[in-house]
């Protein structure tokens, strides 16, 4: 006997409860010594972090140019830029003695619709990189951080799509 179709409320409630259930899982338990720092990522993850940092820097360059080309989009783009800055702080701090790469800022047309389309493409590239990083990470802590980056980027991409219409 087929079950009842899920209502929108049930689906939304399940989606909201899932992070709580997942947050209860502890893949990498904290160190037993509370004064010691978190265990460093394996060397394999250092390259992964560098890849995601480079993607964040490219996305930040697109956002900076977008804000210059279309200042009226600042209310929509500022939260995205703030999220990228916070993610960069976390990831750069995860690999000591690493340098933050620079990326050339692209040239964007001064039309808001074209600027927004460029930002959306940039966010989709970043999202693909973060999702791939989640799967490739050897450290559970890093996988969780990259999942957070992916979730944030996905939400901002959806908001940008909503503001394009």
N, C-alpha and C positions, 0 to 999 in steps of 0.2 A: 504494500500500500504506500503510494507516494506521500511524502510529508507535505505539510502546508508550505506555501511559498513564504519566504522571509519578508517581514514587513520592513520598511525603511528604518523604523525605530529599533527593531531587533538587530538589524545589520549594523546600524550606527553604534548601538550599545555594545555589540560584540567587538567592533573595531576599536572602540575606546577602552574596553576592558583588556584587550590583548596586550598592550604595552605594560599594564600592571602585572599580568601573569608573567610576561617575559622578563620584566624587571626583577622578579623574584628569583629567577634563575641566576646562579652564580658560576659562570664559566671559569673564571680565574679568581679564586678566592683571594682576599687581601692578604698581604704578608702578616705573619703572626706577630712580628715586632712592629707596633704602631709607630715607632719613631723612624723606621727605615722607609726609604722612598719606594715608589712602585718599581717593579722589576722592569728593566729596559726591554725594548722590543728586540727580538732576534735580528741579526744583521739583515736577513731577508726582508724584514719589514721596513728597514731604513730606506730602501729603494722605493718601496710602495708609498711610504710617507712622502718622499721627494716627488713622486709622480702626482700625488693628490695636491701637494702644496703648489706645484707648477700649474696644475689645472685651476686652483683657486686664484693664483696670481693672474693668470690669463683672464679669468672671469672678472676679477677686480678691475683689470685694465679696461675691459669692455664697459663695465659699469661707470668707471671714472670718465671715459670718453662720452658715454651716453648722457651723463649728467652735464657735461660741458656742451654737448650738441643740443640737448633738449632740457634746459633747466626746469621747465614746467613739469617734468616727470619725477622730480625730486621726491615728492611724497610717496610715490609708488616704488622708486628705486632705492631710497635711503635704507629701508629695512633690510633689503637684500644685501646691500653693501655692508651694513652693520653685522649681519650674520656671517658673511664671508670673513670679515676682520676677526671676529671671535673664533671662527674655525681655524683661521691661520695661526692665531695666538696659541691655540691648543696644540696644533700639529707641529709647528716649528719648535715649541717647547719639548716635544716628545723625542726629538733627535738632537742631542746636544752637539754643539759646534757645527751645526749646519747653517748654511747661508740661504737666505730667502732669494730665490731667483727673481729676475726682473723680466717683464714682458713688454714688448712695444704696444702702445695703445693704438688700436685700429682707427682708421678714419671712418667716421659715421656721418651720414647725411643729416642735415638739421631738421628733417621731418620726423615728428614724434612717432608716427606709425612705423617708419623704417627703423628708427632707433630701438623701439620696443621689440620689433622682430629680431634684430641683431642680438639684443639682450636675451630674448627667449632661446635663440639657438645656442648662445653661449651657456646658458643655464642647463640646457639639455645635454651638452657635452660634459659639463661638470657633473651632472647627475649620473651619466654613464660611467665616468671615471670613479666616482664615489661608490656606486653599486658594485663595480668590478673589484674595487679595493676591499669591500666588505667580504667578498667571497675569497679573495686571495690572502687576506691577513692571517698570519699565524698566531698573533696575539689576540685573545678574546677582548682585551681592553681596547685595542686598536680597532677591531671589528665593530665594537659598540660605538666608538667615536665616529667611524666612517658611516655607520648606519644613521647616526644623528645628522651628519653632514648631508647624507642622501635624503633623509626625511625632510630636513629644513629646505634643501634645494627643491625638492618635489613640491612642497607647499608654496614656496615662493614662485615657482614656475606656474603653478595653478593660479595664483593670485595675478601674475602678470598676464596670463591668458584671459582671465576675467576682466582685467582693466583694458585689454585690447579691444574688447567688444563694445 
